[in-house]
Amino acid sequence: MSAASRVALVTGANKGIGFAIARELCRQFSGDVVLTARDEARGRAAVQQLQAEGLSPRFHLLDIDDLQSIRALRDFLRKEYGGLDVLVNNAGIAFKTNDPTPFHIQAEVTMKTNFFGTRDVCTELLPLMKPQADDPTPLHIQAEVTLKTNFFGTRDICTELLPLVKPQGRVVNVSSVMGFVTLKQCSPELQQKFTSEAITEEELGMLMDKFVEDVKNGVHKKEGWPDMKLVTYGISKMGITILSRIHARKLSEQRRDDKILLNACCPGWVRTDMGGADAIKAQKMEQRRLST
């Protein structure tokens, strides 16, 4: 590979939205597309599926909860391409509404991946999840696991890979409208902290940690966090959106002349493994509403 080659990277791309993004990049992007997954067998199976369609993605193992895995990917990109042109942070997790996993563990795990993972890689597979009342995992475990992947994992990706993004590069963090909805359900004090133009990455990480700890201690409602379905998913996505704003501000201040564009996006309720079969029904209802 030449250091001059262009490269696009999609995390969590072995299925769902990430897989669809990787497929379209393979079709339209002028350069190499690297598909990542934490499970090597599933990742390589996804690559084989795209190869059967006449496409040519590359595969690299990536667990956004593992800093060494992130750094191995960073070193690969630096050696093979001399940097990074397009980064799509898509990897992430979500517990079902009635999952029996203790709430404090849900909070910790969710924030570690969904916020700090996205920050460190700079994501997650996003469908706008519907409430799934059949998930028996306790809320505190949902919170811990969901934030571990969706926030902390994405944060770690960003930390390691943003410095590799080349001039004119693009970064997309897959977030959700659930983040906005969740923010509006927070106490006025928390809303003020989260919406502050001066909030730092460190302060945001501390707030994500506080959510996990408050859930573990059974005081999250008292401390101003929402009492709603999918709260752990919503908090993690709120964190991703705010983290994106922080990183965009840093890029504007530190690499203004490089003209790097960083955005957070909401893909809508998509029929995927995470989004569920009802997503297509919601889309049809919206189409009918718009046509009347």
N, C-alpha and C positions, 0 to 999 in steps of 0.2 A: 504494500500500500504506500501511496505517496502522501507526504504531509500536506500536499496541496489539494488532496481529494476532499470533497465535501461530504459531511456525514450528519445524519439525523438519528437521534436516539429516542426510543419509546420505552418507558418502564412499564412493567406489568402488562406485557403485550402478548401473552400466550392465549388470551381469550377476550371476549367482550369488546368494550370500546377500544382498549389498547390494541387488540388484534386488528380491529377495523381501521384504526389510525395507521398502524404499520402497513396494512395492505394498500391504503390510498397513497401513503408516502412512497411505497415501492413503485406505484404506477406513475406518480407525478413528480417526485423529487429528483432533481438532477444531482445524484450522488449516491452514496451507500446508505442503507437503512439498517440500523442495529436494533434488533428485537431482544428485549431482556425479560427474564422471568426468574423467580426464585427456585423453581423446580426445573432441573435441567431436562428431564424427560419430556415434560409438557412443553417447555420452550422449544426444544428441537422438533417435537411433533408439530408445533405451530409453524416453524420454518419449513418443514416438509410439506405442509398443506399449502403454503404460499408458493413453494417451488413447483408444486403440481399445477398451479395456476399460471406458471410461466414467469414468476417473480423471483427475485434473488436477494432476500434479506440475509443479514448475518445474525448470528446468535451470540449473546454473552450472558453468562450467569450473573444475576444480581439479586441480592437480598437487601432491601433498603433498611432493614433493621440491624444489619451487620456492617459496621464502619469499615472493616477490612475488605468486605466484598465491594463496597462502594469505591474504596481506594484502588482496588485491583482493576475495576472498570475505568477509573480515572487514568491510571497508568497505561492501560490498553489504548484509550483514546489519544492520549498524549503521544504514545509511541507510533501508533498506526496513522493518525490523522493530524497530529500537531495541534489539536484543539477540537472544538465542537461547533457545528453550525446551527443545528436545531435540536432542542431538548423538549420532549413532551413528558412531563411528570404525571403519570397516570396511575401508578401502583397505589393500592390502598385496601383497607378492609372495613367491614361494618358488621356488627352483631345484629341479629334479629331482635325484635321488640321484647319478646318474653324469654330470651336466652337465659338459662339458669346460672351462667357464670356470674360470680359476685360483682356488684357494680363497681367497686373500687379497682378491681383487676381490669374490668372493661375500660375504665377511664385511663388507667396507666398504659395499658397495651395499645389502646386506640391512639392516644396522644403521641406515644413514642414513634409509631409508624406514620400516622396520618399527618402529624405536624412536623415533628423533628426529623422524620425520615424524608419528608418532602423538602424541608429546609436544607437538610444535608445533601440530598441528591439535587435539590431545588424545586407527591403525588399520587395520584391515585386513579385507579379505574373508577370513573364516576358515572353511575346512573343515579338519578334522583330516586333514592330508594323509597318504596312504599312501606308503611308499617306492616310487619309480618308477625302477627300475634302468636304464631306457632313456634317461635324460637324460644326455647326454655332457658337460655343462658342468663344467669343473674346479672343485673344491671351493672354492678361494680366491676365485674369481669369484662362485660361488653365495653365499658368505658376504657378500661386499661388496655385491652387488646386493640380496640379501634383507634385510639389516639396514638398508640405505639406505631402502628403502620401508617395511618393517614396523615398524621401531622409530623411526628418526630422522624419517621423514615424519610419523608419528603424533604424535611428540613436538612437532613444529613446529606441527601443527594445534592441539594442546592449548594451547600457549603463546599462540597468537593468538586462539583462540575461547573458551577458558574464561572470560576476563574478561567476555565478552558474555552468558554464561548468566544468565538472569533468575532471580529468587527462585522456588523450587519447581521449578526446572528439573531435567532428567535428562540424564545423560551415560553412554553405554554404549561401552566399549572391547571390541571383539571379539578375544578372546585364544584360548588353546588349552590343553588338558590336556598338550600336548607341552611347554609351558613348565615345568610341574611335573615331568614326567618328566626333562626336561633338567637342571633344578636338582639333582635327586637324583643325577645322574651327574657333577656337578661335584665338585672336590676339597673336603674339609672347610673349607679356608681360604676358597675362593670362596663356598661355601654360607653361611658365617658373615657374609661381607660382604653378600651379597644379601638375607639374611633379617634383617639388623639393623633394629631399629625406628627407628634414628636415621639410616638411609641417606638422603642428599639426592639431588635430581634431578641435580645436578652430578656427584656421585660415581657415580651409576648410569650417566650418559653416559660418564664416563671408563672405566668397566668395559666398556661396549659397544665403545668405541674400542679398548680393550686387546685384546679378543677379535679384532677385525678385524686389528690389527697382529700379534698372535701367529700368526694364520693365515697372513698374508702372509710372516712370517719362518719359518714351518714349525715353530714351537715351541708350538703350542696344546695339544698333549697334555702336554708337559713342564710347562706353566704351569697345569695342572689343569682344562683345559676337556675336555668329554666327547669320546670317540671313538665316535661312533654315527651311524646314518643320520639324515638331516634335522637335523643338529646346528645348522646356521645358522638354520633355521626355528624350532627349539626355543629357541635363545638369544634370538631376536628376540621371541618370544611370552613368554618368561620376563621379558624387559625390559618388555613392555607391562603385564603383571600387576603387577610391582613399581612401575612408574610410576603405575599406577592407585591403588595404595595410598598413594603419596606425595601424589598430587593430592587424594585423598579426605581425607587428613590436613590438607593445607593449607586445603581448603575448610572443614573443621570448625573450624580455628583462626581463619581470616580472615573467613569469611562464615557463621558458625554460624546466625545468625538467618534467613538466606536459605533454609535447609533444602534445599540442592541435594544430590541423590543421584547419586553417581558409582560405577559398578560395572564390573568386567571380567567377561566371560562366555565360556563355551565352548559353542558350538552343537552339538558332536558332529561325527561324520563325515558330512558332507552331500554328496549327489550333485550336484556343480557342475562347472564347467569345471576348477577346481583340484582338487577332491576326487576326481574320477574316477568311472567307472561302477561300480567295486566298492563304493562307499559304500553303495548300496542293499542289497548282499548282506550287508554288516556289520550293517545295521539289521535285516534279517530274521533273522539269526542271533541277535541280541540279543533280538528279540521272542520267538523260540522258546525261548531260555534262560529268559526271565522267565515264560513260560507253563507251564514244566515244574515 
